[in-house]
Amino acid sequence: MGRFRSFFFLIAAAIVVVMLQRPAEAFWGFGSGGEGGTSGLDLVQGYDRNTVVTTVGRVAAAPDSSADPVTIELVAGSERFVVVLGPRWYLQDDHLDWKIGDTVTVRGSKAQGKDGRSYLLAQWISSPSGSPLVLRNETGRPAWAGGFKGGQQGAGQQQRGGTGGGRRGR
Amino acid sequence: MPRSRFTHSILWGCLLLTSLLLWFAVANYRNAEPVAQSILRGMSLSLGQAIEALAVRDPSLKALADFSSHDSAYFSLINRQGVIRFHRNPDLIGSRIEDQRYLPVAAAPVITEERIRLGTGEVVFETQQQLHLPSETMVLRLALHTWQADQIIRRARTGLMVIVVLLTVAWGFGLWVLRLQQRDLQRREEMTRHEQLVRLGELGAVLAHEVRTPLAGIKGFAQLLRERVQDARQQEYAGKIVTESERLEGLVTDLLTYTRQETMQSGSAVVLELVQDAWESFVAEAVQAGVGVQITGAIARPVACPADRLRQLLLNLFSNALQAMPDGGTVQINLSNDGEQATILISDSGPGFAEESLKRAFDPFYTTRASGSGLGLAVCHKIVAGYGGIMTVANGSSGGANVTLQLPLVKECA
C-alpha cells in the first residue's frame, strides 16, 4: 500500500512540476491591482488612445462590487464586452446602480485579453441616474492615479485636470 | 529469447517511442509560431486590400469609418508629413503621429511587421504598408488582435505538456511494473533455491543413515586391521582406508551441517579465546608448511553466536587459508568492533580468489580443489547469516584472500 502511495505521489509531483511551467495568470482568476488576472491586460492603469471606441449596449451582468477591479458585462450587437470601471477602493463610495438589461453608453479603450474576451477600459459610462461616471480624462489618465478629479458629473459640470501624465499608447 | 534481453528490447523500444513523441511535440510547438505569424500576415494583407479599395472609391476617406473587423484592433492612414489622415478613433484624425516608425514605409514600398504592446497591455500584430490613392501615397498602419491566431501556439504548447505528462506517467508506471516483475523473479529464484536445499536436506538425511553407519564400521575395522597386521605394506593400506574414511566422514558432516536448518541458538563466544583455540588445532600443520600467524586487535564483548558454531566456522576458514599456502606464508587475524558488531578479518598471503570464485564462493559444491567438497565456505556463510551477521570475501590490495566476518555483539546489560 505504501508503495502505491509513493508511486502516485511521484506522479502527482511530476504533473505539478509540469503545470507550474504555465504562466501564473492562467491559474488564478482576476488578480488584484493592475495585474489583469487571466486577461493579461493592465486593467487598472492601462489605456490606449488608438483603440478608443464609443459603444452602446445592454448590461448583461451587473457590477460586482466585491470584484477588483469592478466590472460590468455589456452586450453590444454580437459582441460581448467586459467593461472595466476601476479599482474597488476607488469606487466603493459610488452608487453603481446598473441593472441587467439597462442600456448604457460607454467610451473607452478596447482590448482583447489572453483569455479571448473583449475588454473595454472605460473612460466614462452613462448611468441610469443620468449623470455619466467619468473614470479617466481624454488622454486616458485614470482618476485614481491623481491629477484629475473624476466621479459622477452633473449637467454643465466641467471635468478638471487632465494633464495626460498616464500611460500612453503608441 | 532470454528474459533480460527481452526486457532490454522493450526498454529500448519505449525509449525510441518516447524520443519520437517528444520530437514530434517539440517540432509541432516550434512550428506553431511561424504558422500563427503567416496567418496574421495573410489577414493583414487581405484587410489592407479591402481598406485600399474603400479608400480609392472614396478619397474623402469617410467610408472607412464604417469599416470594421473583429480581427483588427485599430488602423490608421498617415501621410508623408506624418499627419494622421484617418484613424478608427476620430479624435486623432488631423493630429501628428508621435513616433517615426512610419518613415521607412513612406520612403519605400516595404511592408514592416512586428508585435507591439499597446497601452492596454495587449500585444498586437502591427503591419505598415503603402496605400496608393490617385492623389497621394499614404502609410496604412494596421494592428491585429493575435488571440485567434495564437490559438495554434497555445494548442501546440498544451499538446507538448500533455505528451510530457502522459510520458512521465507511462514511464513511472512502466518502471513500477518492471520493479514488481523483478521482485517476483527474485522471489521465484529464492523459492527454487529453497526447494533445492530441501531436496539436498533429504539427500543429507539419507546419507546420514545409509552411509555414515557403514562408514563408521569400515573405519573401525580398518583401524583394527592397521593395529593387528604385522606387514608394513598392509599397515599402509589399512591406514589409507582409515584416512579416506575420515575424509568421507568429514564430507558427510559438512553436508549435514549445510542442509540442517540453522536456528538461532542462544549462546555467546569470546572471539579471541576461540581464535587462539581453533588455531591450536592447526599448529602442527602450519609449522610443517611454514605458515605463521599474527593476531591483532581485540573485541570488547562476546559475540552473540554459540562457541561451537563459531569454532566450526574458524576451523573451516583456517583450513582453507593453510591449503592456499602450501609453500608457507602468513595468516593475519584482525579483531575489531564498532559498538554493535564485531569484525573478524582473516587475511592470507596465498594467491587469492579467482574472479569466478569471488562470484560463486558461497555456492555449495563449488570448489577449485580436486579433493575439496565445496561446502566449507557455504557452511560458514550459512552459520554467519543464521546469527544475523555478514560474511564477505575479497582479494587484498597486495594479493592474498581476505575473509571478513561481521557478527552482532552481545547486548550490554544496563
HADDOCK unambig.tbl for C-alpha pairs under 7 A between the chains (distance, minus, plus):
assign (segid A and resid 11 and name CA) (segid B and resid 169 and name CA) 5.99 0.50 0.50
assign (segid A and resid 15 and name CA) (segid B and resid 165 and name CA) 6.01 0.50 0.50
assign (segid A and resid 18 and name CA) (segid B and resid 161 and name CA) 6.92 0.50 0.50
assign (segid A and resid 40 and name CA) (segid B and resid 121 and name CA) 6.94 0.50 0.50
assign (segid A and resid 41 and name CA) (segid B and resid 120 and name CA) 5.96 0.50 0.50
assign (segid A and resid 41 and name CA) (segid B and resid 121 and name CA) 4.52 0.50 0.50
assign (segid A and resid 41 and name CA) (segid B and resid 122 and name CA) 5.81 0.50 0.50
assign (segid A and resid 42 and name CA) (segid B and resid 120 and name CA) 5.64 0.50 0.50
assign (segid A and resid 42 and name CA) (segid B and resid 121 and name CA) 5.19 0.50 0.50
assign (segid A and resid 46 and name CA) (segid B and resid 119 and name CA) 5.44 0.50 0.50
assign (segid A and resid 46 and name CA) (segid B and resid 120 and name CA) 4.14 0.50 0.50
assign (segid A and resid 46 and name CA) (segid B and resid 121 and name CA) 6.39 0.50 0.50
assign (segid A and resid 47 and name CA) (segid B and resid 119 and name CA) 5.00 0.50 0.50
assign (segid A and resid 47 and name CA) (segid B and resid 120 and name CA) 4.56 0.50 0.50
assign (segid A and resid 48 and name CA) (segid B and resid 118 and name CA) 6.35 0.50 0.50
assign (segid A and resid 48 and name CA) (segid B and resid 119 and name CA) 4.58 0.50 0.50
assign (segid A and resid 48 and name CA) (segid B and resid 120 and name CA) 5.66 0.50 0.50
assign (segid A and resid 50 and name CA) (segid B and resid 74 and name CA) 6.47 0.50 0.50
assign (segid A and resid 50 and name CA) (segid B and resid 89 and name CA) 6.20 0.50 0.50
assign (segid A and resid 51 and name CA) (segid B and resid 73 and name CA) 6.35 0.50 0.50
assign (segid A and resid 51 and name CA) (segid B and resid 74 and name CA) 5.81 0.50 0.50
assign (segid A and resid 51 and name CA) (segid B and resid 89 and name CA) 6.70 0.50 0.50
assign (segid A and resid 52 and name CA) (segid B and resid 89 and name CA) 5.72 0.50 0.50
assign (segid A and resid 53 and name CA) (segid B and resid 89 and name CA) 6.55 0.50 0.50
assign (segid A and resid 111 and name CA) (segid B and resid 120 and name CA) 6.63 0.50 0.50
assign (segid A and resid 111 and name CA) (segid B and resid 122 and name CA) 6.34 0.50 0.50
assign (segid A and resid 112 and name CA) (segid B and resid 122 and name CA) 6.64 0.50 0.50
assign (segid A and resid 112 and name CA) (segid B and resid 145 and name CA) 6.81 0.50 0.50
assign (segid A and resid 113 and name CA) (segid B and resid 122 and name CA) 6.68 0.50 0.50
assign (segid A and resid 114 and name CA) (segid B and resid 147 and name CA) 6.38 0.50 0.50
assign (segid A and resid 116 and name CA) (segid B and resid 147 and name CA) 6.13 0.50 0.50
assign (segid A and resid 167 and name CA) (segid B and resid 119 and name CA) 6.29 0.50 0.50
assign (segid A and resid 168 and name CA) (segid B and resid 119 and name CA) 5.60 0.50 0.50
assign (segid A and resid 169 and name CA) (segid B and resid 118 and name CA) 5.45 0.50 0.50
assign (segid A and resid 169 and name CA) (segid B and resid 119 and name CA) 4.21 0.50 0.50
assign (segid A and resid 170 and name CA) (segid B and resid 118 and name CA) 6.57 0.50 0.50
